[in-house]
Amino acid sequence: MLRSRKAVSPVVGVILMVAATIVIAAIVMGFLGGFKPPQKPLDIELGNAQAYYNDSNWTVTFTIAGSEANVLSKNNIEYTIINSTGVSLTQHVTVDLIDHSILKIVGSNKKDNTSYYYVNDNHPKLRVVIKYKPNGQILFDSVIIAYNATS
């Protein structure tokens, strides 16, 4: 009795192609650094956000809560603060972390000793984004209305 061997060759070819694809994918992943497991988000919450301004400075404060709040430091926080006209507030900014319970960001409100103020009665809205640098986790992203501390 003769058996037909027609189907053996295509099956072997498909198996070899799948194996070659897996080997190539493994080599590429090895060069790219492999699979990195997703990082668990930190248990940190920034709340009670407040913003205020006067003629010389603007200030944004947060209370910090969560079981991992102690990992925050001035060096591992990245912030973006933009006023309602789209200007990024980065001039003469200081960041203070008080007892791992209060985050305070203070910046200059005057533009080059002119009468222009970055935050004022006409432009009190601030978009604030606070990010934890090591893993890129966004801790806060919202618009805050700043109030005038002099009135």
TIRO-2110 file (N, C-alpha, C; in Angstrom, 1 decimal):
// TIRO-2110
0.8, -1.2, 0.0, N, 1, A
0.0, 0.0, 0.0, CA, 1, A
0.9, 1.3, 0.0, C, 1, A
0.5, 2.2, -0.9, N, 2, A
1.3, 3.4, -1.0, CA, 2, A
0.5, 4.5, -0.2, C, 2, A
1.2, 5.3, 0.5, N, 3, A
0.6, 6.5, 1.2, CA, 3, A
1.1, 7.7, 0.5, C, 3, A
0.2, 8.7, 0.4, N, 4, A
0.5, 10.0, -0.2, CA, 4, A
1.3, 10.8, 0.8, C, 4, A
2.4, 11.4, 0.4, N, 5, A
3.2, 12.3, 1.3, CA, 5, A
3.1, 13.7, 0.9, C, 5, A
2.0, 14.1, 0.2, N, 6, A
1.9, 15.5, -0.3, CA, 6, A
1.7, 16.5, 0.8, C, 6, A
1.0, 16.2, 1.9, N, 7, A
0.7, 17.1, 2.9, CA, 7, A
1.8, 17.3, 3.9, C, 7, A
2.8, 16.4, 3.9, N, 8, A
3.8, 16.5, 4.9, CA, 8, A
4.7, 17.8, 4.6, C, 8, A
5.0, 18.1, 3.4, N, 9, A
5.9, 19.2, 3.1, CA, 9, A
5.3, 20.5, 3.5, C, 9, A
4.1, 20.9, 3.2, N, 10, A
3.5, 22.2, 3.6, CA, 10, A
3.4, 22.3, 5.1, C, 10, A
3.1, 21.2, 5.8, N, 11, A
3.0, 21.3, 7.3, CA, 11, A
4.3, 21.6, 7.9, C, 11, A
5.4, 20.9, 7.4, N, 12, A
6.7, 21.1, 7.9, CA, 12, A
7.2, 22.5, 7.6, C, 12, A
6.8, 23.0, 6.5, N, 13, A
7.2, 24.4, 6.1, CA, 13, A
6.5, 25.4, 7.0, C, 13, A
5.2, 25.3, 7.3, N, 14, A
4.5, 26.2, 8.2, CA, 14, A
5.2, 26.1, 9.6, C, 14, A
5.5, 25.0, 10.1, N, 15, A
6.1, 24.8, 11.4, CA, 15, A
7.4, 25.5, 11.4, C, 15, A
8.2, 25.4, 10.4, N, 16, A
9.5, 26.0, 10.4, CA, 16, A
9.4, 27.6, 10.3, C, 16, A
8.4, 28.1, 9.6, N, 17, A
8.2, 29.5, 9.5, CA, 17, A
7.8, 30.1, 10.8, C, 17, A
6.9, 29.4, 11.5, N, 18, A
6.4, 29.9, 12.9, CA, 18, A
7.6, 29.8, 13.8, C, 18, A
8.4, 28.8, 13.8, N, 19, A
9.6, 28.7, 14.7, CA, 19, A
10.6, 29.9, 14.4, C, 19, A
10.8, 30.1, 13.1, N, 20, A
11.7, 31.2, 12.7, CA, 20, A
11.2, 32.5, 13.2, C, 20, A
9.9, 32.8, 13.1, N, 21, A
9.3, 34.0, 13.5, CA, 21, A
9.5, 34.2, 15.0, C, 21, A
9.3, 33.1, 15.8, N, 22, A
9.5, 33.2, 17.2, CA, 22, A
10.9, 33.5, 17.6, C, 22, A
11.9, 32.9, 16.9, N, 23, A
13.3, 33.1, 17.2, CA, 23, A
13.6, 34.6, 16.8, C, 23, A
13.2, 35.1, 15.7, N, 24, A
13.5, 36.5, 15.3, CA, 24, A
12.9, 37.4, 16.4, C, 24, A
11.6, 37.2, 16.8, N, 25, A
11.0, 38.0, 17.8, CA, 25, A
11.7, 38.0, 19.1, C, 25, A
12.2, 36.9, 19.5, N, 26, A
13.0, 36.8, 20.7, CA, 26, A
14.3, 37.5, 20.6, C, 26, A
15.0, 37.5, 19.5, N, 27, A
16.2, 38.2, 19.3, CA, 27, A
16.0, 39.7, 19.3, C, 27, A
14.9, 40.2, 18.7, N, 28, A
14.6, 41.6, 18.6, CA, 28, A
14.2, 42.1, 20.1, C, 28, A
13.5, 41.3, 20.8, N, 29, A
13.1, 41.7, 22.2, CA, 29, A
14.4, 41.8, 23.1, C, 29, A
15.3, 40.9, 22.8, N, 30, A
16.5, 40.9, 23.6, CA, 30, A
17.3, 42.1, 23.3, C, 30, A
17.4, 42.6, 22.1, N, 31, A
18.1, 43.8, 21.8, CA, 31, A
17.3, 45.1, 22.3, C, 31, A
16.0, 45.0, 22.4, N, 32, A
15.2, 46.2, 22.9, CA, 32, A
15.1, 46.2, 24.4, C, 32, A
15.6, 45.2, 25.1, N, 33, A
15.6, 45.3, 26.5, CA, 33, A
14.6, 44.4, 27.1, C, 33, A
13.9, 43.6, 26.4, N, 34, A
13.0, 42.6, 26.9, CA, 34, A
11.7, 43.2, 27.3, C, 34, A
10.9, 42.4, 28.0, N, 35, A
9.6, 42.9, 28.5, CA, 35, A
9.8, 43.5, 29.9, C, 35, A
9.2, 44.6, 30.1, N, 36, A
9.3, 45.3, 31.4, CA, 36, A
7.9, 45.2, 32.0, C, 36, A
7.8, 44.6, 33.2, N, 37, A
6.5, 44.5, 33.8, CA, 37, A
6.0, 45.9, 34.2, C, 37, A
4.7, 46.1, 34.1, N, 38, A
4.2, 47.4, 34.4, CA, 38, A
4.4, 47.7, 35.9, C, 38, A
4.7, 49.0, 36.1, N, 39, A
5.0, 49.4, 37.5, CA, 39, A
3.6, 49.7, 38.2, C, 39, A
3.6, 49.3, 39.4, N, 40, A
2.4, 49.6, 40.2, CA, 40, A
2.4, 51.1, 40.5, C, 40, A
1.2, 51.8, 40.4, N, 41, A
1.2, 53.2, 40.7, CA, 41, A
1.4, 53.4, 42.2, C, 41, A
2.1, 54.5, 42.5, N, 42, A
2.3, 54.8, 43.9, CA, 42, A
1.0, 55.2, 44.6, C, 42, A
1.0, 54.9, 45.9, N, 43, A
-0.1, 55.4, 46.7, CA, 43, A
0.1, 56.8, 47.2, C, 43, A
0.0, 57.7, 46.4, N, 44, A
0.2, 59.1, 46.7, CA, 44, A
-1.0, 59.9, 46.2, C, 44, A
-1.5, 60.8, 47.0, N, 45, A
-2.6, 61.6, 46.5, CA, 45, A
-2.3, 63.1, 46.9, C, 45, A
-2.4, 63.9, 45.9, N, 46, A
-2.2, 65.4, 46.1, CA, 46, A
-3.6, 65.9, 46.1, C, 46, A
-4.0, 66.6, 47.2, N, 47, A
-5.3, 67.1, 47.4, CA, 47, A
-5.3, 68.5, 47.9, C, 47, A
-6.5, 69.0, 48.2, N, 48, A
-6.7, 70.4, 48.8, CA, 48, A
-5.8, 71.4, 48.0, C, 48, A
-5.9, 71.4, 46.7, N, 49, A
-5.1, 72.3, 45.9, CA, 49, A
-5.6, 73.7, 46.1, C, 49, A
-4.7, 74.6, 46.3, N, 50, A
-5.0, 76.0, 46.4, CA, 50, A
-4.0, 76.9, 45.7, C, 50, A
-4.5, 77.9, 45.1, N, 51, A
-3.6, 78.9, 44.4, CA, 51, A
-4.0, 80.3, 44.7, C, 51, A
-2.9, 81.1, 44.9, N, 52, A
-3.2, 82.5, 45.2, CA, 52, A
-2.0, 83.3, 44.6, C, 52, A
-2.2, 84.6, 44.5, N, 53, A
-1.2, 85.5, 43.9, CA, 53, A
-1.3, 86.8, 44.6, C, 53, A
-0.2, 87.6, 44.4, N, 54, A
-0.1, 89.0, 44.8, CA, 54, A
0.7, 89.7, 43.7, C, 54, A
1.1, 90.9, 44.0, N, 55, A
1.8, 91.6, 42.9, CA, 55, A
3.2, 91.0, 42.6, C, 55, A
3.8, 90.3, 43.6, N, 56, A
5.1, 89.8, 43.3, CA, 56, A
5.2, 88.3, 43.1, C, 56, A
4.3, 87.5, 43.6, N, 57, A
4.4, 86.0, 43.5, CA, 57, A
3.1, 85.4, 43.3, C, 57, A
3.2, 84.2, 42.7, N, 58, A
2.0, 83.3, 42.7, CA, 58, A
2.4, 82.0, 43.5, C, 58, A
1.5, 81.4, 44.1, N, 59, A
1.8, 80.2, 44.9, CA, 59, A
0.7, 79.1, 44.7, C, 59, A
1.1, 77.9, 44.6, N, 60, A
0.2, 76.7, 44.5, CA, 60, A
0.6, 75.8, 45.6, C, 60, A
-0.3, 75.3, 46.4, N, 61, A
0.0, 74.4, 47.5, CA, 61, A
-0.9, 73.2, 47.4, C, 61, A
-0.4, 72.1, 47.9, N, 62, A
-1.2, 70.8, 47.9, CA, 62, A
-0.9, 70.1, 49.3, C, 62, A
-1.9, 69.4, 49.8, N, 63, A
-1.6, 68.5, 50.9, CA, 63, A
-1.3, 67.1, 50.2, C, 63, A
-0.4, 66.4, 50.9, N, 64, A
0.0, 65.1, 50.4, CA, 64, A
-0.5, 64.0, 51.3, C, 64, A
-1.1, 63.0, 50.7, N, 65, A
-1.6, 61.9, 51.5, CA, 65, A
-1.2, 60.6, 50.8, C, 65, A
-1.3, 59.5, 51.5, N, 66, A
-1.0, 58.2, 50.9, CA, 66, A
0.2, 57.5, 51.7, C, 66, A
0.2, 56.2, 51.6, N, 67, A
1.2, 55.4, 52.3, CA, 67, A
2.6, 55.5, 51.8, C, 67, A
2.7, 56.0, 50.5, N, 68, A
4.1, 56.1, 49.9, CA, 68, A
4.5, 57.6, 49.7, C, 68, A
3.8, 58.5, 50.5, N, 69, A
4.2, 59.9, 50.3, CA, 69, A
5.6, 60.3, 50.7, C, 69, A
6.2, 59.4, 51.5, N, 70, A
7.6, 59.7, 51.9, CA, 70, A
8.6, 59.5, 50.8, C, 70, A
8.2, 59.0, 49.6, N, 71, A
9.2, 58.8, 48.5, CA, 71, A
9.3, 60.1, 47.7, C, 71, A
8.4, 61.1, 47.9, N, 72, A
8.5, 62.3, 47.2, CA, 72, A
9.6, 63.2, 47.7, C, 72, A
10.3, 63.8, 46.7, N, 73, A
11.4, 64.8, 47.1, CA, 73, A
11.3, 65.9, 46.0, C, 73, A
12.0, 67.0, 46.3, N, 74, A
12.0, 68.1, 45.4, CA, 74, A
12.6, 67.7, 44.0, C, 74, A
13.5, 66.7, 44.1, N, 75, A
14.2, 66.3, 42.9, CA, 75, A
13.5, 65.4, 42.0, C, 75, A
12.5, 64.7, 42.5, N, 76, A
11.8, 63.7, 41.7, CA, 76, A
10.4, 64.1, 41.3, C, 76, A
10.1, 65.4, 41.5, N, 77, A
8.8, 65.9, 41.1, CA, 77, A
9.0, 66.8, 39.9, C, 77, A
8.2, 66.6, 38.9, N, 78, A
8.2, 67.5, 37.7, CA, 78, A
6.9, 68.2, 37.6, C, 78, A
6.9, 69.5, 37.4, N, 79, A
5.7, 70.2, 37.4, CA, 79, A
5.6, 71.1, 36.1, C, 79, A
4.3, 71.3, 35.7, N, 80, A
4.0, 72.2, 34.6, CA, 80, A
2.9, 73.1, 35.1, C, 80, A
3.1, 74.4, 35.1, N, 81, A
2.0, 75.3, 35.5, CA, 81, A
1.9, 76.3, 34.3, C, 81, A
0.7, 76.4, 33.8, N, 82, A
0.4, 77.3, 32.6, CA, 82, A
-0.8, 78.2, 33.0, C, 82, A
-0.6, 79.5, 32.7, N, 83, A
-1.7, 80.4, 33.1, CA, 83, A
-2.7, 80.4, 31.9, C, 83, A
-3.8, 81.1, 32.1, N, 84, A
-4.9, 81.0, 31.1, CA, 84, A
-4.6, 81.7, 29.8, C, 84, A
-3.5, 82.4, 29.7, N, 85, A
-3.1, 82.9, 28.3, CA, 85, A
-2.1, 81.9, 27.6, C, 85, A
-1.8, 80.8, 28.3, N, 86, A
-0.9, 79.8, 27.7, CA, 86, A
0.5, 79.9, 28.0, C, 86, A
0.9, 80.9, 28.9, N, 87, A
2.3, 81.1, 29.3, CA, 87, A
2.7, 80.1, 30.3, C, 87, A
3.8, 79.3, 30.1, N, 88, A
4.3, 78.4, 31.1, CA, 88, A
5.0, 79.2, 32.2, C, 88, A
4.6, 79.0, 33.4, N, 89, A
5.2, 79.7, 34.5, CA, 89, A
6.4, 79.0, 35.1, C, 89, A
7.6, 79.4, 34.6, N, 90, A
8.8, 78.7, 34.9, CA, 90, A
9.9, 79.6, 35.5, C, 90, A
9.6, 80.9, 35.5, N, 91, A
10.7, 81.9, 35.9, CA, 91, A
10.7, 82.0, 37.4, C, 91, A
11.9, 81.9, 37.9, N, 92, A
12.2, 82.1, 39.4, CA, 92, A
11.2, 81.3, 40.2, C, 92, A
11.2, 80.0, 40.0, N, 93, A
10.2, 79.1, 40.7, CA, 93, A
11.0, 78.3, 41.8, C, 93, A
10.4, 78.2, 43.0, N, 94, A
11.0, 77.3, 44.0, CA, 94, A
9.9, 76.3, 44.4, C, 94, A
10.4, 75.1, 44.7, N, 95, A
9.6, 74.0, 45.2, CA, 95, A
10.0, 73.6, 46.6, C, 95, A
9.0, 73.6, 47.5, N, 96, A
9.3, 73.2, 48.9, CA, 96, A
8.4, 72.0, 49.2, C, 96, A
9.0, 71.0, 49.9, N, 97, A
8.2, 69.8, 50.3, CA, 97, A
8.4, 69.9, 51.9, C, 97, A
7.3, 70.1, 52.5, N, 98, A
7.3, 70.3, 54.0, CA, 98, A
6.8, 69.1, 54.7, C, 98, A
7.7, 68.4, 55.4, N, 99, A
7.4, 67.2, 56.2, CA, 99, A
6.6, 66.1, 55.4, C, 99, A
6.9, 66.0, 54.1, N, 100, A
6.2, 65.0, 53.2, CA, 100, A
4.7, 65.1, 53.3, C, 100, A
4.2, 66.3, 53.7, N, 101, A
2.7, 66.5, 53.9, CA, 101, A
2.2, 67.7, 53.1, C, 101, A
3.1, 68.6, 52.7, N, 102, A
2.7, 69.8, 52.0, CA, 102, A
3.7, 70.0, 50.9, C, 102, A
3.1, 70.2, 49.7, N, 103, A
3.9, 70.6, 48.5, CA, 103, A
3.6, 72.0, 48.2, C, 103, A
4.6, 72.9, 48.1, N, 104, A
4.4, 74.3, 47.9, CA, 104, A
5.3, 74.7, 46.7, C, 104, A
4.7, 75.3, 45.7, N, 105, A
5.4, 75.8, 44.5, CA, 105, A
5.1, 77.3, 44.4, C, 105, A
6.2, 78.1, 44.4, N, 106, A
6.1, 79.6, 44.4, CA, 106, A
6.9, 80.1, 43.2, C, 106, A
6.3, 81.0, 42.5, N, 107, A
7.0, 81.6, 41.3, CA, 107, A
6.8, 83.1, 41.3, C, 107, A
7.7, 83.8, 40.5, N, 108, A
7.6, 85.2, 40.3, CA, 108, A
6.4, 85.5, 39.4, C, 108, A
5.6, 86.6, 39.8, N, 109, A
4.4, 86.9, 39.1, CA, 109, A
4.7, 88.1, 38.1, C, 109, A
5.8, 88.7, 38.2, N, 110, A
6.1, 89.9, 37.3, CA, 110, A
6.9, 89.4, 36.1, C, 110, A
6.6, 90.0, 35.0, N, 111, A
7.4, 89.7, 33.8, CA, 111, A
8.4, 90.8, 33.6, C, 111, A
9.7, 90.5, 33.8, N, 112, A
10.8, 91.4, 33.6, CA, 112, A
10.6, 92.8, 34.1, C, 112, A
10.1, 92.9, 35.3, N, 113, A
9.9, 94.2, 36.0, CA, 113, A
9.0, 95.1, 35.2, C, 113, A
8.0, 94.6, 34.5, N, 114, A
7.0, 95.4, 33.8, CA, 114, A
5.7, 95.3, 34.6, C, 114, A
4.7, 95.9, 34.1, N, 115, A
3.4, 95.9, 34.8, CA, 115, A
2.6, 94.7, 34.4, C, 115, A
3.2, 93.8, 33.6, N, 116, A
2.5, 92.6, 33.2, CA, 116, A
2.6, 91.5, 34.3, C, 116, A
1.4, 91.0, 34.8, N, 117, A
1.4, 89.9, 35.8, CA, 117, A
0.9, 88.6, 35.1, C, 117, A
1.6, 87.5, 35.4, N, 118, A
1.3, 86.2, 34.9, CA, 118, A
-0.1, 85.7, 35.4, C, 118, A
-0.4, 86.0, 36.7, N, 119, A
-1.6, 85.6, 37.3, CA, 119, A
-2.2, 86.9, 37.9, C, 119, A
-3.5, 87.2, 37.4, N, 120, A
-4.1, 88.4, 37.9, CA, 120, A
-5.6, 88.2, 37.9, C, 120, A
-6.4, 89.3, 38.2, N, 121, A
-7.8, 89.2, 38.2, CA, 121, A
-8.4, 88.8, 36.9, C, 121, A
-7.8, 89.2, 35.8, N, 122, A
-8.4, 88.8, 34.5, CA, 122, A
-7.9, 87.4, 34.0, C, 122, A
-6.9, 86.9, 34.6, N, 123, A
-6.4, 85.6, 34.2, CA, 123, A
-6.0, 84.7, 35.5, C, 123, A
-7.1, 84.3, 36.3, N, 124, A
-6.8, 83.6, 37.5, CA, 124, A
-6.7, 82.1, 37.4, C, 124, A
-6.9, 81.6, 36.2, N, 125, A
-6.9, 80.1, 36.0, CA, 125, A
-5.5, 79.6, 35.8, C, 125, A
-5.1, 78.5, 36.5, N, 126, A
-3.8, 77.9, 36.3, CA, 126, A
-4.0, 76.4, 36.0, C, 126, A
-3.4, 75.9, 34.9, N, 127, A
-3.4, 74.5, 34.7, CA, 127, A
-2.2, 73.9, 35.3, C, 127, A
-2.4, 73.0, 36.2, N, 128, A
-1.3, 72.4, 37.0, CA, 128, A
-1.2, 70.9, 36.8, C, 128, A
0.0, 70.5, 36.4, N, 129, A
0.3, 69.1, 36.2, CA, 129, A
1.5, 68.7, 37.1, C, 129, A
1.4, 67.8, 38.0, N, 130, A
2.5, 67.3, 38.8, CA, 130, A
2.7, 65.9, 38.5, C, 130, A
4.0, 65.6, 38.2, N, 131, A
4.3, 64.2, 37.8, CA, 131, A
5.5, 63.7, 38.7, C, 131, A
5.4, 62.4, 39.0, N, 132, A
6.5, 61.7, 39.7, CA, 132, A
7.5, 61.2, 38.6, C, 132, A
8.7, 61.8, 38.6, N, 133, A
9.6, 61.5, 37.5, CA, 133, A
10.1, 60.1, 37.4, C, 133, A
10.4, 59.3, 38.4, N, 134, A
10.9, 58.0, 38.2, CA, 134, A
10.0, 57.1, 37.4, C, 134, A
8.7, 57.1, 37.6, N, 135, A
7.9, 56.2, 36.8, CA, 135, A
6.9, 57.0, 35.9, C, 135, A
6.9, 58.3, 35.9, N, 136, A
6.1, 59.1, 35.0, CA, 136, A
4.6, 59.2, 35.5, C, 136, A
4.3, 58.7, 36.7, N, 137, A
3.0, 58.8, 37.2, CA, 137, A
2.5, 60.2, 37.4, C, 137, A
1.3, 60.5, 36.8, N, 138, A
0.8, 61.9, 37.0, CA, 138, A
0.0, 61.9, 38.3, C, 138, A
0.5, 62.7, 39.2, N, 139, A
-0.1, 62.8, 40.6, CA, 139, A
-1.3, 63.8, 40.6, C, 139, A
-1.2, 64.8, 39.7, N, 140, A
-2.2, 65.9, 39.7, CA, 140, A
-2.3, 66.5, 38.4, C, 140, A
-3.5, 66.7, 37.8, N, 141, A
-3.7, 67.3, 36.5, CA, 141, A
-5.0, 68.0, 36.5, C, 141, A
-5.1, 69.3, 36.8, N, 142, A
-6.3, 70.0, 36.9, CA, 142, A
-6.1, 71.5, 36.7, C, 142, A
-7.2, 72.2, 36.5, N, 143, A
-7.2, 73.6, 36.5, CA, 143, A
-7.6, 74.2, 37.8, C, 143, A
-6.9, 75.1, 38.3, N, 144, A
-7.1, 75.7, 39.6, CA, 144, A
-7.4, 77.2, 39.4, C, 144, A
-8.3, 77.8, 40.1, N, 145, A
-8.6, 79.2, 40.1, CA, 145, A
-7.8, 79.8, 41.2, C, 145, A
-6.9, 80.7, 40.9, N, 146, A
-6.1, 81.4, 41.9, CA, 146, A
-6.9, 82.6, 42.4, C, 146, A
-6.7, 82.9, 43.7, N, 147, A
-7.4, 84.0, 44.3, CA, 147, A
-6.4, 85.1, 44.6, C, 147, A
-6.8, 86.3, 44.7, N, 148, A
-5.9, 87.4, 45.0, CA, 148, A
-5.7, 87.5, 46.5, C, 148, A
-4.5, 87.3, 46.9, N, 149, A
-4.2, 87.3, 48.3, CA, 149, A
-4.1, 88.7, 48.9, C, 149, A
-4.1, 89.7, 48.1, N, 150, A
-4.0, 91.1, 48.6, CA, 150, A
-5.4, 91.7, 48.8, C, 150, A
-6.4, 91.1, 48.3, N, 151, A
-7.8, 91.7, 48.5, CA, 151, A
-8.6, 91.0, 49.5, C, 151, A
END
